[in-house]
Each structure stands twice: as structure tokens, then as C-alpha cells.
Amino acid sequence: MIGKARQTKDGIRIHDPSDSAGMYAAGALTARILDDIAEHVFPGQTTGEIDRLIEEMVDNAGAKSATIGYRGYEHASCISVNHVVCHGIPGDKKLKDGDILNIDVTVIVDGWFGDSSRMYVAGKLNRKAERLIQVTHDSLMKGIEAVKPGNTFGDIGHAIQTYAEGHRMSVVRDFCGHGLGQVFHSPPNVLHYGRPGTGAVLEEGMFFTIEPMINLGRPETKVLADDWTAVTRDKSLSAQFEHSIGVTADGFEIFTLSPSGKFHPTYG
């Protein structure tokens, strides 16, 4: 049951403060699964086996995967390797030394959705990929720092865009963050670029994801014939980090913090 809540004129749900408990429970499980899967990422491993282990972890926790059955999708995660921007489908492909990958997991716990993704490295990380991962991570955190009542969603996008482009990287425009709570995707669309002071005004009780996708090359993407996998058009490397966020009275709360401090792949 969706508790005390109202919607803004933009259709964004404003949650009761007590709803944060459900978001923290769902977010904590997602973060723990992403922590625990790290040891299973190595050269020679298949993305299909990683996904099988994630599904097993979700089942063992007594939770549900939000992605299995979503619009016909059949897996408990999206695993996006190298130039895959997002929605990579797990399969038989083996990871190679130096591959970077984003693993995106969403679980449902007592009706609440926990959605997060982070970067991993199979084997030795090369300098170019390391820089991309760092800038992407920091872009997300810059966006989160812009979250407080009275700011706008344009402020979030602007913070991300200026930071990433300041490091001569590009922000993907074709995909965005989204509202969530007791639904998987809802208003608003959280753009990772924009102008300060534009867009809906942030209010206490809004729940949404921020999940910038940053490319080493140009921002354009294309979706492959499977209707899921999005790749960079110029085949440049892409990275992504995602947290589920709530707006508080004086700032933000992060529902998907890593319990082991492993959100960044170098654990730094």
C-alpha cells in the first residue's frame, strides 16, 4: 500500500518521512549484493554466471528482482561491458583482462524498490579506464551534492555536466534517472545535463535515482537489435554509477550506500 503521499503538478510523488525506512531496507539489500558480487568479477568469468549469482542472492534474501519479467527482460541484472552504455544483457561472453563493466541491480523488498549500479574491473585497470571511472563516480557525487529543497533538477544535471565536460568527457543524453519508491519508474526524468534553475523544484519526500553515464568519446548512443543493449556510436568506453536518493528537509539521503565501502571499484 502506498502511504501518505501527494503529487506535485509535475506528477512527482512526495513521500511521508516514514517511507524512508522501506527505501533504506531495499537499498541496503541492493548495495550488499553489489558488494558481494565483486569477488566474482575476474577475467574468464561470464556475465551470465555473474547474473546467475545475483539472482541467487536476491532469492536467498527473500526478495524479488524488479528486472526479471520487466517488459520481457529475463535477467536479475544488467551488465554493461566497455563501450556498452547501459542495459547490457548477461550471457556467455567471457570477461577479458582490463574489461570494465557496470552492474545494475534493482530489488523489491516489502514493496519498495532499491536501485543502484556501480563499476567493476576484470583484472588490471588501465589508466584511461581508471580516469573515466573516477570522473563518472565524481560526477554522480557532484549531482547528489546539488540535492536539497529549493534547488531544481536542472541544478543536478548542470553539476554533473559541467564536471564531466570539464574533464573532456561527454554526458549521455539518451538515458536518465527516474523517480522510484513503490514503483520502478515514475516521474521525474532526472537528466544528467541542464541549466541551473530549470526543471521541477526539489521538495522533501521526493525519491529518485541519479545515474550518469559518461563517455570518453562523444555522447551519442544506439540501441542494438535486441532492443535493450545501448552502446556508444563511436565505440568509446562508457561508465556509469547510480544511487537511489531521497530529498530531506535540509539536503539528501542515499538509500544505496555500500555497507563495505566498495561503491568505487578501487574501494577508495
MIBA-641942 format. One record per residue (C-alpha): x, y, z. Coordinates in nm, 4 decimals. Layout:
BEGIN
NODE        c1        c2        c3
NODE         X         Y         Z
...
***
This chain:
BEGIN
NODE        c1        c2        c3
NODE    0.0000    0.0000    0.0000
NODE    0.1283    0.3459   -0.0872
NODE    0.1132    0.5537    0.2293
NODE    0.0591    0.9220    0.2940
NODE    0.1663    1.0900   -0.0239
NODE    0.0752    1.3661   -0.2619
NODE    0.1927    1.4556   -0.6096
NODE    0.3354    1.7790   -0.7434
NODE    0.1941    1.9375   -1.0587
NODE    0.4720    1.7528   -1.2443
NODE    0.3402    1.4184   -1.1191
NODE    0.6273    1.3664   -0.8751
NODE    0.5227    1.1769   -0.5638
NODE    0.6032    1.3349   -0.2275
NODE    0.6554    1.0616    0.0297
NODE    0.5978    1.0652    0.4020
NODE    0.9200    1.0661    0.6120
NODE    0.8318    0.7195    0.7409
NODE    0.8607    0.5829    0.3859
NODE    1.2377    0.6220    0.4010
NODE    1.2601    0.3062    0.6127
NODE    1.1318    0.0946    0.3231
NODE    1.3731    0.2602    0.0838
NODE    1.6665    0.2011    0.3173
NODE    1.5777   -0.1686    0.3509
NODE    1.5551   -0.2189   -0.0259
NODE    1.8615   -0.0064   -0.0930
NODE    2.0678   -0.1913    0.1663
NODE    1.9990   -0.5273    0.0034
NODE    2.0876   -0.3951   -0.3409
NODE    2.4117   -0.2469   -0.2074
NODE    2.5028   -0.5683   -0.0244
NODE    2.4500   -0.7747   -0.3389
NODE    2.6692   -0.5348   -0.5367
NODE    2.9342   -0.5644   -0.2648
NODE    2.9204   -0.9444   -0.2602
NODE    2.9358   -0.9850   -0.6380
NODE    3.2711   -0.8035   -0.6594
NODE    3.4773   -1.1159   -0.5887
NODE    3.3094   -1.2910   -0.8816
NODE    3.4283   -1.0349   -1.1386
NODE    3.7523   -1.1571   -1.2962
NODE    3.8994   -1.2403   -1.6384
NODE    3.7402   -1.5570   -1.7781
NODE    3.4169   -1.5121   -1.5848
NODE    3.0967   -1.4852   -1.7891
NODE    2.8405   -1.2132   -1.7397
NODE    2.5768   -1.4865   -1.7381
NODE    2.7342   -1.6512   -1.4343
NODE    2.7529   -1.3164   -1.2557
NODE    2.3817   -1.2673   -1.3223
NODE    2.3008   -1.6207   -1.2006
NODE    2.4800   -1.5474   -0.8735
NODE    2.2928   -1.2175   -0.8362
NODE    1.9583   -1.3916   -0.8882
NODE    2.0580   -1.6478   -0.6267
NODE    2.1477   -1.3715   -0.3799
NODE    1.8127   -1.1996   -0.4351
NODE    1.6249   -1.5266   -0.3834
NODE    1.8242   -1.6172   -0.0721
NODE    1.7356   -1.2794    0.0789
NODE    1.3642   -1.3488    0.0285
NODE    1.3345   -1.0518   -0.2068
NODE    1.2275   -1.0179   -0.5690
NODE    1.4162   -0.8987   -0.8741
NODE    1.2491   -0.5959   -1.0301
NODE    1.4011   -0.6646   -1.3716
NODE    1.3011   -1.0283   -1.4274
NODE    0.9841   -1.0044   -1.6339
NODE    1.0062   -0.6268   -1.6735
NODE    0.8995   -0.5565   -2.0327
NODE    1.0063   -0.9112   -2.1204
NODE    1.3556   -0.8841   -1.9690
NODE    1.4786   -1.2186   -1.8316
NODE    1.7682   -1.1363   -1.6009
NODE    1.8297   -1.0144   -1.2450
NODE    2.0829   -0.7556   -1.3587
NODE    2.2045   -0.5501   -1.6494
NODE    2.5763   -0.5931   -1.7122
NODE    2.7324   -0.3397   -1.9486
NODE    3.0906   -0.4035   -2.0611
NODE    3.3332   -0.1440   -2.2027
NODE    3.1508    0.0525   -2.4770
NODE    2.8071   -0.0703   -2.3654
NODE    2.6401    0.2311   -2.2062
NODE    2.3543    0.0546   -2.0271
NODE    2.1075   -0.2365   -2.0385
NODE    2.3716   -0.4911   -2.1355
NODE    2.2204   -0.8425   -2.1356
NODE    2.4138   -1.1101   -1.9385
NODE    2.5276   -1.4041   -2.1468
NODE    2.8090   -1.6426   -2.2364
NODE    3.0680   -1.3767   -2.3182
NODE    3.3801   -1.4107   -2.1028
NODE    3.5389   -1.1075   -1.9446
NODE    3.8897   -1.0200   -2.0603
NODE    4.1711   -0.8700   -1.8562
NODE    4.1177   -0.4956   -1.8351
NODE    3.7449   -0.5021   -1.9142
NODE    3.5357   -0.2512   -1.7213
NODE    3.1709   -0.3220   -1.6518
NODE    2.8692   -0.1673   -1.4903
NODE    2.6406   -0.3973   -1.2933
NODE    2.2907   -0.2617   -1.2331
NODE    2.0603   -0.4343   -0.9825
NODE    1.7091   -0.3487   -0.8627
NODE    1.5362   -0.5487   -0.5910
NODE    1.1914   -0.5285   -0.4322
NODE    1.1705   -0.5600   -0.0539
NODE    0.8244   -0.5390    0.1038
NODE    0.7023   -0.3444   -0.1973
NODE    0.9889   -0.0916   -0.2040
NODE    1.2411   -0.0709   -0.4885
NODE    1.6165   -0.0475   -0.4317
NODE    1.8033    0.0526   -0.7487
NODE    2.1796    0.1012   -0.7804
NODE    2.4678    0.0343   -1.0151
NODE    2.8433    0.0640   -0.9972
NODE    3.1583   -0.0079   -1.1931
NODE    3.3814   -0.3157   -1.1692
NODE    3.7107   -0.4135   -1.3287
NODE    3.8150   -0.7579   -1.4525
NODE    4.1873   -0.7862   -1.3850
NODE    4.4196   -0.4894   -1.4263
NODE    4.2700   -0.1450   -1.4729
NODE    4.4352    0.0684   -1.7415
NODE    4.4910    0.4396   -1.6890
NODE    4.2363    0.5628   -1.9433
NODE    3.9572    0.3494   -1.7981
NODE    4.0598    0.4422   -1.4450
NODE    4.0233    0.8110   -1.5258
NODE    3.6805    0.7558   -1.6840
NODE    3.5586    0.5623   -1.3805
NODE    3.6839    0.8285   -1.1419
NODE    3.5246    1.1166   -1.3329
NODE    3.1950    0.9261   -1.3599
NODE    3.1917    0.8497   -0.9880
NODE    3.2715    1.2090   -0.9015
NODE    3.0088    1.3370   -1.1469
NODE    2.7446    1.1381   -0.9619
NODE    2.8582    1.2775   -0.6281
NODE    2.8536    1.6336   -0.7667
NODE    2.4951    1.5748   -0.8754
NODE    2.3988    1.4380   -0.5344
NODE    2.5542    1.7384   -0.3614
NODE    2.3094    1.9608   -0.5535
NODE    2.0121    1.7833   -0.3950
NODE    1.8276    1.9963   -0.1391
NODE    1.4822    2.1551   -0.1145
NODE    1.4543    2.4664   -0.3280
NODE    1.7101    2.3564   -0.5844
NODE    1.5922    2.2204   -0.9181
NODE    1.6537    1.9106   -1.1235
NODE    1.8358    2.1384   -1.3668
NODE    2.0831    2.2151   -1.0883
NODE    2.1571    1.8419   -1.0553
NODE    2.2101    1.7988   -1.4292
NODE    2.4224    2.1115   -1.4542
NODE    2.6533    1.9952   -1.1733
NODE    2.7093    1.6623   -1.3479
NODE    2.7513    1.8080   -1.6949
NODE    2.9955    2.0821   -1.6019
NODE    3.2136    1.8422   -1.4050
NODE    3.2257    1.5717   -1.6741
NODE    3.2746    1.8125   -1.9645
NODE    3.5379    1.9962   -1.7623
NODE    3.7357    1.6718   -1.7800
NODE    3.6816    1.6497   -2.1579
NODE    3.4280    1.3690   -2.1349
NODE    3.0671    1.3641   -2.2529
NODE    2.7331    1.3039   -2.0829
NODE    2.4898    1.0588   -2.2425
NODE    2.1617    1.2346   -2.3228
NODE    1.9550    0.9347   -2.4310
NODE    1.9017    0.7851   -2.0837
NODE    1.8253    0.9392   -1.7473
NODE    1.7452    0.8777   -1.3830
NODE    1.3885    0.8377   -1.2624
NODE    1.1525    0.8529   -0.9707
NODE    1.1007    0.5367   -0.7667
NODE    0.9580    0.4151   -0.4393
NODE    0.6813    0.1566   -0.4557
NODE    0.7045    0.1723   -0.8348
NODE    1.0091    0.1003   -1.0518
NODE    0.9948    0.4037   -1.2800
NODE    0.7901    0.7186   -1.2236
NODE    0.8260    1.0956   -1.2691
NODE    1.0573    1.2787   -1.2738
NODE    1.3029    1.2099   -1.5513
NODE    1.6344    1.3028   -1.3911
NODE    1.8526    1.4436   -1.6696
NODE    2.2292    1.4406   -1.6212
NODE    2.2759    1.7696   -1.8048
NODE    2.0938    2.1001   -1.7924
NODE    2.0815    2.4631   -1.6915
NODE    2.0738    2.5885   -1.3324
NODE    1.7327    2.6878   -1.2040
NODE    1.5379    2.4902   -1.4647
NODE    1.3087    2.1932   -1.4194
NODE    1.0924    2.0928   -1.1242
NODE    1.1823    2.2261   -0.7798
NODE    1.3121    1.9682   -0.5310
NODE    1.0925    1.9054   -0.2281
NODE    1.1388    1.6982    0.0858
NODE    0.9988    1.3495    0.0289
NODE    1.0966    1.3069   -0.3364
NODE    1.2675    0.9736   -0.4118
NODE    1.4640    0.9246   -0.7362
NODE    1.7778    0.7838   -0.8912
NODE    2.0763    0.9763   -1.0209
NODE    2.2740    0.7589   -1.2626
NODE    2.5013    0.9486   -1.5026
NODE    2.6515    0.7660   -1.7988
NODE    2.9787    0.9283   -1.9045
NODE    3.1671    0.8538   -2.2269
NODE    3.5333    0.9006   -2.3131
NODE    3.4247    0.9963   -2.6632
NODE    3.1074    1.1513   -2.7994
NODE    2.7708    1.1251   -2.6193
NODE    2.5673    0.9606   -2.8969
NODE    2.4374    0.6081   -2.8422
NODE    2.2498    0.3448   -3.0403
NODE    2.0367    0.0510   -2.9281
NODE    2.1237   -0.2883   -3.0764
NODE    1.8831   -0.5293   -3.2436
NODE    1.7979   -0.6969   -2.9107
NODE    1.6084   -0.3740   -2.8220
NODE    1.7947   -0.3463   -2.4895
NODE    2.1698   -0.3049   -2.5285
NODE    2.2770    0.0583   -2.5733
NODE    2.6305    0.1246   -2.6987
NODE    2.8384    0.4294   -2.7797
NODE    2.8160    0.5110   -3.1500
NODE    3.1896    0.5816   -3.1684
NODE    3.2744    0.2658   -2.9654
NODE    3.4395    0.4726   -2.6931
NODE    3.4418    0.3477   -2.3352
NODE    3.1441    0.4348   -2.1159
NODE    3.0935    0.4221   -1.7386
NODE    2.8014    0.4682   -1.5011
NODE    2.7309    0.4935   -1.1285
NODE    2.3846    0.5062   -0.9719
NODE    2.2399    0.5767   -0.6294
NODE    1.8819    0.5949   -0.5069
NODE    1.8273    0.9283   -0.3320
NODE    1.5704    1.0910   -0.1052
NODE    1.5297    1.4651   -0.0534
NODE    1.5349    1.5559    0.3165
NODE    1.4408    1.8770    0.4967
NODE    1.7921    2.0149    0.4581
NODE    1.9596    1.8034    0.1893
NODE    1.9617    1.4404    0.0816
NODE    1.9823    1.0827    0.1990
NODE    2.1410    0.7988   -0.0008
NODE    1.9490    0.4725    0.0269
NODE    2.2033    0.2536   -0.1552
NODE    2.5312    0.3186    0.0272
NODE    2.7776    0.0285    0.0179
NODE    2.7965   -0.1364    0.3618
NODE    3.1596   -0.2306    0.2938
NODE    3.2697    0.0943    0.1311
NODE    3.3061   -0.0775   -0.2078
NODE    3.0934    0.1525   -0.4213
NODE    3.4055    0.2658   -0.6070
NODE    3.5893   -0.0299   -0.7669
NODE    3.9240    0.0632   -0.6129
NODE    3.7438    0.0842   -0.2762
NODE    3.8980    0.4258   -0.2253
***
